[in-house]
Amino acid sequence: VQLVESGGGLVQAGGSLTLSCAASGFAVDDHAIGWFRQAPGKEREGVSCVSSHHGNTYYRDSVKGRFTIVRDNAENTVYLHMNSLKPEDTAVYHCAAELAVQFSSTCTVDIYAYDNWGQGTQVTVSS
């Protein structure tokens, strides 16, 4: 089981990035997938998630209307489209899978619910 993030980089405020989370060893539509971020000196926080059943989504308030999580079952990949980026979005972004639970119609951004994590990708937004 493996998750590999990519797509991070340096972007100016107001710009866009798309992060990818490529999964292997399991199907992304069998388990909830979450995106999390951790800024220097801060705790890891949940950004968004997509449920396995029905693909229901959740976003933290600070990214609503700017970020979109999309699951591509054929590619076994979950994307995080990020628009209107702000300097406060700067962080290492990780994706994670909730492997202990299957076929749920809800998802959570509680980090303790997730049991498989990617290595992360750096997103830096300059002002």
Sequence and secondary structure as in RCSB ss.txt:
>XXXX:A:sequence
VQLVESGGGLVQAGGSLTLSCAASGFAVDDHAIGWFRQAPGKEREGVSCVSSHHGNTYYRDSVKGRFTIVRDNAE
NTVYLHMNSLKPEDTAVYHCAAELAVQFSSTCTVDIYAYDNWGQGTQVTVSS
>XXXX:A:secstr
 EEEEE  EEEETT  EEEEEEEESS TTSS EEEEEE TTS  EEEEEE SSTT EEE GGGTTTEEEEEETTT
TEEEEEE S  GGG EEEEEEE TT  S S     GGG  EE   EEEEEE 
